[in-house]
């Protein structure tokens, strides 16, 4: 009888241990699952982060502050790829170079093809033609030849380089907006006074004015100011953005960039 009681007691203790362990495990799983849910950001937070934009000050044609201009974050708030920017600038500068230098070899210069003197018996070195590079008026060895160098970037790389250039200007706080630029009279004095008020009186400061379309009045007012240029939104590239110190955009140009 005592042996039977001991066996029953051990069985009952094991059953209680199993019940207690089965009750504890789901609680641990639930708590770990709840902690994971708490650590994950909600969809509303992600939406708010994506919706957040960038803003820059806007100046009128008279150089007065006239509010702010909101810029799309996907264009002006991306990561700057310096290696891609360097590659895009190298391609652009290589395509603007011309290599017009051209020299003539011994087969292209004018002169007799006859042997100038006998091979032996003269005591001099042997020569075959007067057009040899060793003689005055002869051909040039390893001289420059005309060649056309043309490098290309894939469209996706061009777009990524442009976005990197715009984002780099935004991070360095070198972007501003312009309003009423279409009312410019085309006089250099008007644009110069605007740039002095907006950019400053530094002579070495350069700027790029980006408009939605080509404006002849802005082109006339800018072309006599050194270091300042204007381009429509469909012609800007990474090189033009990087080489200018300040980037000035109109509201219509930003809308064109979005498209």
C-alpha positions as CSV (number, residue, x, y, z in Angstrom):
1,X,0.0,0.0,0.0
2,X,2.7,2.6,0.8
3,X,4.3,1.8,-2.6
4,X,1.0,2.5,-4.4
5,X,0.6,5.8,-2.5
6,X,4.1,6.9,-3.5
7,X,3.4,6.1,-7.2
8,X,0.1,8.0,-7.1
9,X,1.8,11.0,-5.5
10,X,4.6,11.1,-8.1
11,X,2.0,10.9,-11.0
12,X,-0.1,13.7,-9.5
13,X,3.1,15.9,-9.1
14,X,4.1,15.3,-12.7
15,X,0.5,16.2,-13.9
16,X,0.6,19.4,-11.9
17,X,4.0,20.3,-13.3
18,X,2.8,19.8,-16.9
19,X,-0.3,21.9,-16.3
20,X,1.8,24.8,-14.8
21,X,4.3,24.6,-17.8
22,X,1.4,24.6,-20.3
23,X,-0.1,27.7,-18.7
24,X,3.2,29.6,-18.6
25,X,4.3,29.1,-22.3
26,X,1.4,30.9,-24.0
27,X,1.8,33.9,-21.7
28,X,5.5,34.1,-22.8
29,X,4.5,33.8,-26.4
30,X,1.9,36.5,-26.1
31,X,4.2,38.8,-24.3
32,X,6.9,38.4,-26.9
33,X,4.4,39.0,-29.7
34,X,3.0,42.1,-28.0
35,X,6.6,43.5,-27.5
36,X,7.3,43.0,-31.3
37,X,4.1,44.8,-32.2
38,X,5.0,47.7,-29.8
39,X,8.5,48.1,-31.4
40,X,7.3,48.1,-35.0
41,X,6.3,51.6,-36.3
42,X,2.7,52.0,-37.2
43,X,1.6,52.8,-40.8
44,X,0.5,56.3,-39.8
45,X,4.0,57.2,-38.7
46,X,5.5,56.0,-41.9
47,X,2.9,58.0,-43.9
48,X,3.7,61.1,-41.9
49,X,7.5,60.7,-42.5
50,X,6.9,60.2,-46.3
51,X,4.5,63.2,-46.4
52,X,7.0,65.5,-44.7
53,X,8.5,67.9,-47.3
54,X,11.3,70.6,-47.5
55,X,10.8,74.4,-47.7
56,X,13.1,77.2,-48.8
57,X,12.7,81.0,-48.6
58,X,11.2,82.8,-51.6
59,X,12.3,86.3,-52.8
60,X,10.5,88.6,-55.2
61,X,12.1,90.5,-58.1
62,X,12.8,93.4,-55.8
63,X,14.7,91.2,-53.4
64,X,12.1,91.1,-50.7
65,X,11.1,88.0,-48.8
66,X,7.7,86.6,-50.0
67,X,7.1,83.4,-48.1
68,X,8.4,79.9,-48.6
69,X,8.5,77.3,-51.3
70,X,7.9,73.6,-50.6
71,X,10.1,71.2,-52.4
72,X,9.5,67.5,-52.9
73,X,11.5,65.3,-50.6
74,X,12.0,62.6,-53.2
75,X,13.9,65.1,-55.4
76,X,15.7,67.3,-52.9
77,X,16.0,65.0,-49.9
78,X,17.7,61.9,-51.2
79,X,21.1,60.5,-50.4
80,X,24.1,62.1,-52.2
81,X,26.1,59.6,-54.3
82,X,29.5,61.3,-54.6
83,X,31.1,58.7,-56.8
84,X,28.2,58.9,-59.3
85,X,28.3,62.7,-59.2
86,X,32.1,62.6,-60.0
87,X,31.5,60.2,-62.9
88,X,28.7,62.4,-64.3
89,X,30.8,65.5,-64.2
90,X,33.7,63.7,-65.8
91,X,31.5,62.5,-68.7
92,X,30.1,66.0,-69.2
93,X,33.5,67.8,-69.2
94,X,34.9,65.1,-71.6
95,X,32.1,65.7,-74.0
96,X,32.7,69.4,-74.1
97,X,36.4,69.1,-75.0
98,X,37.6,69.3,-78.6
99,X,40.9,67.7,-79.8
100,X,41.7,69.6,-83.0
101,X,45.5,69.0,-83.0
102,X,46.6,67.0,-86.0
103,X,50.1,66.4,-87.3
104,X,51.3,64.6,-90.5
105,X,53.4,61.4,-90.5
106,X,56.1,60.6,-93.0
107,X,53.5,59.1,-95.3
108,X,51.5,62.3,-95.3
109,X,54.1,65.1,-95.8
110,X,55.2,66.2,-99.3
111,X,58.5,65.1,-100.6
112,X,60.3,62.7,-102.9
113,X,60.1,59.0,-102.4
114,X,63.5,58.3,-104.1
115,X,66.5,57.2,-102.1
116,X,68.5,60.4,-101.3
117,X,71.9,58.8,-101.8
118,X,73.6,55.5,-102.2
119,X,73.5,52.9,-99.4
120,X,77.3,52.4,-99.3
121,X,80.4,54.4,-100.2
122,X,79.5,57.8,-98.8
123,X,80.6,57.4,-95.2
124,X,77.3,58.6,-94.0
125,X,74.4,56.9,-92.2
126,X,72.1,55.0,-94.5
127,X,68.8,56.7,-95.3
128,X,66.0,55.8,-97.7
129,X,63.8,59.0,-98.0
130,X,63.9,62.7,-97.4
131,X,60.5,62.5,-95.6
132,X,62.0,60.6,-92.6
133,X,61.3,62.3,-89.2
134,X,65.1,62.9,-88.7
135,X,65.2,65.5,-91.5
136,X,63.8,69.0,-91.4
137,X,60.4,69.1,-93.1
138,X,59.9,65.4,-92.5
139,X,57.0,63.6,-90.8
140,X,56.2,63.8,-87.1
141,X,56.5,60.7,-84.9
142,X,53.9,60.2,-82.2
143,X,52.3,63.6,-82.8
144,X,48.7,64.5,-81.8
145,X,46.0,63.3,-84.1
146,X,42.5,64.6,-84.4
147,X,40.0,62.4,-82.5
148,X,36.5,62.7,-81.3
149,X,35.8,61.6,-77.7
150,X,32.2,60.9,-76.8
151,X,31.2,59.4,-73.4
152,X,27.7,58.4,-72.5
153,X,25.8,57.7,-69.3
154,X,22.7,55.5,-69.1
155,X,19.4,57.4,-68.5
156,X,19.0,55.9,-65.0
157,X,22.5,57.1,-64.0
158,X,21.8,60.5,-65.4
159,X,18.6,60.8,-63.4
160,X,20.3,59.6,-60.2
161,X,23.2,62.0,-60.7
162,X,20.8,64.9,-61.1
163,X,18.9,64.0,-57.9
164,X,22.2,63.7,-56.0
165,X,23.2,67.1,-57.2
166,X,19.9,68.7,-56.2
167,X,20.1,66.9,-52.8
168,X,23.6,68.1,-52.2
169,X,22.6,71.7,-52.8
170,X,19.7,71.3,-50.4
171,X,21.9,69.9,-47.7
172,X,24.4,72.8,-48.0
173,X,21.4,75.2,-47.8
174,X,22.2,76.7,-51.2
175,X,18.6,76.6,-52.7
176,X,16.1,79.5,-52.8
177,X,12.9,80.4,-54.6
178,X,12.1,83.3,-56.9
179,X,8.8,84.8,-57.6
180,X,7.7,87.3,-60.3
181,X,10.9,86.7,-62.4
182,X,8.7,86.6,-65.5
183,X,8.1,90.4,-65.0
184,X,11.7,91.2,-65.5
185,X,12.4,93.9,-68.1
186,X,15.6,92.3,-69.3
187,X,18.0,94.9,-67.9
188,X,21.2,93.7,-66.3
189,X,20.9,96.3,-63.6
190,X,17.6,94.9,-62.4
191,X,18.9,91.3,-62.1
192,X,22.2,92.4,-60.6
193,X,20.5,94.3,-57.8
194,X,18.3,91.3,-57.1
195,X,21.4,89.0,-56.8
196,X,23.2,91.4,-54.6
197,X,20.2,91.5,-52.2
198,X,19.7,87.7,-52.3
199,X,23.1,86.2,-52.7
200,X,25.3,89.0,-51.3
201,X,28.0,91.3,-52.4
202,X,30.7,88.7,-52.9
203,X,32.1,88.9,-56.4
204,X,33.1,85.3,-56.7
205,X,29.6,84.0,-55.8
206,X,27.9,82.3,-58.8
207,X,24.3,81.3,-59.2
208,X,22.0,79.4,-61.5
209,X,18.4,80.5,-62.2
210,X,16.1,77.6,-63.2
211,X,12.8,78.5,-64.9
212,X,10.0,76.3,-66.3
213,X,10.7,77.4,-69.9
214,X,13.2,79.6,-71.6
215,X,12.6,83.3,-70.8
216,X,14.4,85.8,-73.2
217,X,14.0,88.7,-70.7
218,X,15.9,86.7,-68.0
219,X,18.5,85.6,-70.5
220,X,19.2,89.2,-71.6
221,X,19.5,90.3,-68.0
222,X,21.8,87.6,-66.9
223,X,24.2,87.2,-69.8
224,X,26.4,90.2,-68.9
225,X,26.8,89.1,-65.2
226,X,29.8,86.8,-64.8
227,X,29.2,83.6,-62.9
228,X,25.4,83.7,-63.3
229,X,23.4,81.6,-65.8
230,X,19.8,80.7,-66.5
231,X,18.4,77.4,-67.8
232,X,15.0,75.9,-68.4
233,X,14.1,72.9,-66.2
234,X,14.4,70.4,-69.0
235,X,18.0,71.3,-69.7
236,X,19.6,71.3,-66.3
237,X,22.2,68.6,-65.5
238,X,24.4,67.6,-62.6
239,X,27.4,69.6,-63.8
240,X,25.6,72.9,-64.1
241,X,24.1,72.5,-60.6
242,X,27.4,71.5,-59.0
243,X,29.5,74.3,-60.6
244,X,27.3,77.1,-59.4
245,X,27.3,78.2,-55.7
246,X,23.5,79.0,-55.5
247,X,20.5,77.4,-57.0
248,X,17.4,79.6,-57.6
249,X,14.1,78.0,-58.6
250,X,10.7,79.3,-59.6
251,X,7.5,77.6,-58.5
252,X,6.8,76.5,-62.1
253,X,10.3,75.0,-62.4
254,X,9.7,72.8,-59.4
255,X,6.4,71.6,-60.9
256,X,8.3,70.8,-64.1
257,X,10.9,68.9,-62.2
258,X,8.3,66.7,-60.5
259,X,7.0,65.7,-64.0
